[in-house]
Amino acid sequence: MGHGFGGCLQSFTILLLALSMPCSHSLRIKNRIKTNSAVFLSPKFELGPGSVENKYYHDIDFPIGHIALKRLDAEVVDEAGSPIPLHETYLHHWVVERYRIRKDVLDVEHDATQKLNQSNFMFVRNNGVCQGNYLGQYYGLGSETRKTATFIPDPYGIETGNPAEIPDGFEERWMLNVHAIDTRGAVDRLGCTECKCDLYNVTKDEFGHPLSPDYTGGLYCCYDQTQCKVKEGFQSARRSLYLRYTVEWADWSDFFLPVQIYIFDVTDTWTGLNSAEHHCKIEYEVAESCKTTTGVMSNECIDTRRNKARIPAGGYVVYGVAHQHTGGIGSTLYGEDGRVICSSIPIYGKGEEAGNEEGYIVGMTTCYPQPGSVKILDGETLILESNYSSSQPHTGVMGLFYILVAEKLPNPTVSMHSPL
């Protein structure tokens, strides 16, 4: 069963997609290095109607050594390996984070990050500007995971496991966070996926702190082991699920050029006027501004958020993609002079099967610029714009933008081939 957004958003999405085409051609450099690929499963988690999984799994199965990460795809599957559709188990997000831990220290419990002795443990976050460990992941997607490209074209790669960067006595490991919501039999399926507090009967966060009266929905209301309201009398069995993730990588060599990962958040409160500190709030609400009766989007039914962020070190954009929730109609990252760096548009499903669920965002368009065609200057102030339909209210939405930036260009003798 869909959320009813597909027809309403179609015309506006087509317009944004047409405007974004110069930046969103999926050209990629031909592979010159043999890669390895492996499929892994997360630890098992169990969900019943209305229940929530939001755990952190440390020391997950992941390629080790000095490598270049090239791709990471993921989806929720059952014990038979069958993909689970979003209208049964909504994948709010999954993220993969890198960390280092002292070799003689036992790894932490899956949900006990806060108990770590910091002298034995250190996150290795990306190059993004958000405070602390906020949005520090190397990879992460949500409902769009099945139809969003994550491949990094040659000769680029995310460099990990460099022994010269790992302190003596430490080793590098990886952590996975899976946030999934079982919406079978839900009274309000969209409300459950948007974590509306009244549907979860939640007034305090997971640490027991009272929520603000004006906080009506979001991550603070759908934490691990909460329960969304289901229809009276509805029954269905609990089932065992996994996040199945596929990693592609190659041994690091002089062939590769490293990329830096930047994640920007439209809720970042940084203004550049008084402080260099960023405060990313991660989520926000969209208020209803009008009703559509024709199924065609109008300018009055669009909620637009814009903010600025200064990138510490520039370079050449290799890849770009946005992250939005249901109701999203596209996001664009602009340079300081107003040029488009990348536009990313949601792909809404049109059916029932996994990967094409009607009313859900099942993919985001990506940018693979021609090498050298999109450059960001050191210290340049970027502008992020996130657009949502405001024909109905939404809670807990996100407006993130993820880009990979390389300091150097590839050798001009490296050839190109046709779009993905």
N, C-alpha and C positions, 0 to 999 in steps of 0.2 A: 504494500500500500504506500503510495507516494505522499509527499508533503504538499503537493499542489503548486509548485513553483515553476515547473518547466515552461508552460506556455506563457506565463506572465513575464518571464525573464528573457525569452528567446530573442525578441527583436533587439533589445538593448545589448545582449551578449554578442549578437552578430555584428552590431555596429562597433563595439569595442574591439572585437577580434579583427575586423577589417582595418581599424586604425593601428592595431599593434603589429600587423604583418611584417613591416620592415625589420622589426627586432626579433620576431618570434620564429623565423625560419629555422628548422631543426637541422642545420648543416653540421656535419661532424667530420673530424679528421679520420682518415682510414686507419684502422688498427695496424700497428707496426710491431707490436710486442705481444707475445702469447700471454693470455690471462688464464687465471684459475677461477673456478666457480664452485661454490658449495652451498647446499641447502641445510638450514638448521631449524630446530624447533625451540621455542621458549619453554620454560617450565610450564607444566600443565596448570590451567586455572579452570574453576568450575563456575558456571553461571546458571541461575534459574530465572524465570520471568521477573523482570524489574530489578534484578540485582546488578551490582557494579563491581568491576575489577579495576583497581588502580594501584598496582604494586611495582616495586623497583627490584629487579633481579640483577644481582652482582655476579661477576665472573662468568658471563654467558659464553657459549661456544662462539668463537670468532677467530678469523685468521690472525696468526701471530707472526712476529718477525718484522724486519724493516721492509715495508710494503707500500705500494700505491693502491689506495682504494679507488675502484672505478665505478661501482654501482652497488646499491642496496635497495632491494624491493621486499615488500612484506604484505601479508594478508592473514586474516583469521581463518583457521580451519578446524574441523572436528577431528576425532580420533582416527577416522578413516582417511583423513587428508582432504576431505571435500571442503571447498570454500563456503564460508557462511555469509549469506547476504546481509546487507546493512539493516534491512527492515526486521531482522531477527536479532543480530548482535551489532550494535553501532560501534564502530571503531572511532572513538573520540580523538585519540592520538596514540602514536608510539614514537618514542625517541631513543636513540642510541648515544650514550655518552662514554667518553674515554677517561680513565683514571689510572693512577699509579699507586701501588701499595707495597709496603716493605715486605720482603720475601719471607721473613720469619714470623709474620703476623697472619693469623687466620682471617679469612675474608669475613665481611660483615653479613648479618642477616639481610634478607632481601628488602625488608622495609625498615631498616634501622640505620639509615644514612646519618641521622642526627647524632648517633651514639659514637661515631668514629673519633678516634684520637687523631687530630690533625697532623701530628708529627709522623704518623704512620701512613697517612692517606692524603692524596692530593688529586683534585679534579684537573684534567687537562681540557680546558674549554676552548671553544672556537675563538675567532678574532672579533666577534660581535661586540657591540658597545653597551649592551644592557648590564645592569648592576649585578655584582656577585656572580652566582652561577645561573642566573636567569637566562634562559634560551642559550645555554652553553653547549647544546648537543651538536654532534657531527652530522647526524641524519635524523629526520623526523617528519612524519606526515600524519594524516587522519583518514577520514572517509575516502579521500581522493587517491589513496595509495595504489590502487590497482591500475589506474590509467594515467599515472604521472611518471614521466621519464626521469630517471635519476642518473643515467649514464654520463660519465665524464669523458669527453673526447681526448684522444691522444694528441699530443704527447703529455697531457696534463694528468695529475692524480693528486689525491689527498695523501700526504706523506704521514705515515705513523710508524711507531716502533724504531725510530732512529736511536741506536744505542748511545750515540754521542749526547743525546738530550735526556736520557733516563739517568737519574741520580744513582750513585753506587748503592747497592743493597735493595733497590726497588725493581719492580717489574710492572709491565703495562697490562691492563685488563680493560674489559668493557662492561657497561651496565645497560640494561634495557628497562624502560618504563612502558607498561601497557595499560591504557585506560579504555576499557570496553564496557558497554551498557547493554544489557539484555532487554529488548523492548517488546518481546513477545507478550501479547495480551495487555499492553499498556493502555491506560485510559487516554493518554495524550502522548502519542509516540514522539512527535516533534518536541513537546515540552520536556519529555524525559531526556532526549538527546541534547537539548539546550539547558539542561540541569536547572529547571525551574524549582525554586526552593519549596513551594507549597506542595508540589507533587512528591517531593522526597521527605516532607514533614521535617525539615531541618531548620533550626534556628541558631545553631552553633557550628563553627567549623570543626575540623577533625581533631583540633587540639583543645576543644572546649570553650573557645572564645566566642562570645555572642556576636552574631552578624548584625550589621547595620540594618535598620528598618527599611532603608531604600535599596538594599541589595536583594533583588528578586530572583536572581538566577546566575549560575556560573559554577566554576570549579569548586568553590567553597561549599557547594550543596550536593555534589555528586562524588564525594571521595570514596575511598575503598570501603566496601561492605555496606554502603547505604542502599536504600531500596526505593525504587520509583513505584508509584501507584499503578496497580493493574486492575482490570475489570473484575468485579465481584464474581466469584465462582470460577474464574479462569484457572485452569491447571495445565501444566506442562512440565516434563521432567527436567531436572537439572542435567547439564551435560558438560563434558570435559572438552576444553578448547585449548588451542595453542596459537601463538603468533609464529607463522612460518616465514622465515626470512632468507633471502638468497643474496649472497655476497659475491661480488666479482672483484678480483684483485690481481696484482702482478708483483713480483719481486722488484724492489726499488733499484734503479740504475741511473746512469747519467743521461739516459734517454728521456727521463721524465722531468717535467717542470712542475714544481709544487704550486698548489692553489691555496688561497686563504679563504676561510668560510666566514661570511658575514650574515647575520640575521638581524633584520630591523623590525621594529614593532610600532604600529601606528599609534599605540597608546603611550609611547615614550613621552615623558613630560619635559624633556630637555628643550631649552629654547636657545642656548648659546649666548645668552645675555649675561647671566650672573654666575654660572657654574658649569664646569665640565662634566658634572655627574649626571648620569642617565637614570631614569626610574621607569622601567617598563612594567606596565600593569597587566599585560598579557591579554586581557579580555575587556570587552565593553558591551553596552546595551544599545540596541537600535529601537527608537521609539516609532510608533505608527504615525505616519504623517498624512496618509490618504488611503483610499480604497480604490482598487482597479476593478472596473466592471467589464472592460473590453478584452482583457487578457494581454494588452499591450502596455509596456512600461512607459511611464511619462517622467519628465524631469522632476515633477513634484513628489514622486514616489521613490526617490533615491536619497539615501543617507550617505553623505560623503565626509570622510575624515581625512585630514592631512596633517602631517607633522614633518619635522626636520631632524636630521641626524648627520653628524660630521664623521666621515670615515677616516680612521687614523692614517692609513696608508692606501694609496690608490693602486692602479694597475689596469689590466685588460680583463674585461668581463668574459668569462668562459661559459657561464651557465646562470640562469635565473628562474625563479618560480615563486609564486605567492601561496599563502595558506589562508583559506577562508572557510566559513561554515555555511550551512544551509541559509539561503537568502543572499549570499554573496553574488555579486555580478561583475567582479573584476577588480584588479589592483594594478597600479603602475608606479614604478620607481623612476623619478626624474633626477637629472643632474641640476647643479646650481643654476645653470643658464636656461633651464626648462626643457632641455633635450630629453627624449625618452631613452632611458637605459634599458628597461624591460617592462612589457605589459604581460600580465598573466590572467587568463580568463577561466572561470569554472566550466567544467563539462558536467552537465546534469544527465542522470540516467533516464531511460525511457521504458524500462521493462521491469521484470521481477527477479531475473537471475543475478547472481553475484557478479559485480563489475558493471551492471547496467540498471541499478535500482532506481525506479522512477522517483523523482523529487529529491534525490540525494546528490551531493557533489561526488562524482566518481572519478574525477581527474581534474588536473589543472594544466593548462598549456604552459609550455616552457620556452625559454630563450636560449638559443645556441648561436650567438653572433659569429659572423665571419671573423677569424683571428685578426685582432688589431682594430676592428671597426668600432668598438665601444670601449672608450678609455675613461677612467675616473682618476682625477688628480689627487695627489696627497693632500689630506685635510679638506677635501671638497665637502660642502654641505649638500646632502641629498634630500630630496623631498619624496615622501611616501604618501600615496593616496589609496584609500580603501573604500570601495563602494558596495553598499548593500541595498536591497529592496527594502523600502519602508512601508510597503502596503500592509504589513502586519508587524507587531513588535517581535523582537528577538533578544534573547538574553545569552550572555556568555560567548558572544561571537569574537572572532580573532581577525586581525589584519597584519599578518607577518609577511616579510619578504626575505627570501634566501638567495644570496648570490655567491658565486665562486669567482675569485679575482686572482689573476696571475701577474707576477711582477714582470715577466719576460714573455716575448713572443716566440713561437716555434720557428725552427729553421724553415725558410721559405721553400725549400725543396720538398717538404712534406706535403703530400697530395691530399686533395679533398674528394669526397664522393657525394652522391645525391642525398636529399633529406631523408631522415629516419622514416 
